[in-house]
């Protein structure tokens, strides 16, 4: 599944998200001082050739404001 085919709601937490990206190598996430995103959910999956990939769902501050 390509990022363009991702669900309209985050499959991890069910909230709306602003964007989604797919990664196939090392990564680092630091949201301590991020003005745009409050949370990023991660979903591992297998790509077309069964290669391991991870999809990031980027949630803005407004999209997570109603979380308990």
C-alpha positions in Angstrom: 0.0 0.0 0.0 1.4 3.3 -1.0 1.1 6.5 1.1 -1.5 7.7 -1.4 -3.6 4.6 -0.5 -3.5 5.2 3.2 -6.7 5.3 5.3 -8.3 8.7 5.9 -8.0 8.0 9.7 -4.9 6.9 11.4 -4.9 3.1 11.7 -2.9 3.3 15.0 -5.0 5.8 17.0 -8.0 6.5 14.8 -7.5 10.3 14.7 -7.3 12.5 11.6 -3.8 13.2 10.3 -2.3 15.9 8.1 0.1 13.8 6.1 1.6 10.4 5.8 5.1 9.3 4.8 6.7 5.9 4.1 10.3 5.1 5.1 12.6 2.2 4.3 15.7 3.0 6.3 16.8 4.5 9.6 14.9 7.3 11.2 14.9 9.7 14.1 11.8 11.4 15.6 12.0 14.4 18.0 8.7 16.3 18.6 9.8 18.2 21.7 9.9 21.6 20.0 7.9 20.9 16.9 5.6 23.8 16.0 3.6 21.8 13.4 3.1 18.3 14.7 2.3 17.1 18.2 2.3 13.3 17.5 3.4 10.8 14.9 2.0 7.3 14.9 4.0 4.5 13.3 2.7 1.5 11.3 5.1 -1.2 10.1 4.0 -3.0 6.8 5.4 -4.9 3.9 5.9 -3.1 0.6 5.2 -4.5 -2.9 8.3 -6.7 -2.9 7.6 -7.7 0.8 10.4 -5.3 1.9 9.9 -4.0 5.5 8.6 -0.4 5.5 7.2 1.9 8.1 4.5 4.5 7.6 4.3 7.7 9.6 1.0 9.4 10.3 1.7 13.1 11.2 -0.9 14.6 13.6 -1.0 18.4 14.1 -1.6 20.0 17.5 -5.2 20.8 16.5 -5.9 17.2 15.5 -4.8 15.9 18.9 -6.3 18.6 21.0 -9.4 16.5 21.8 -7.4 13.4 22.8 -8.1 12.3 26.4 
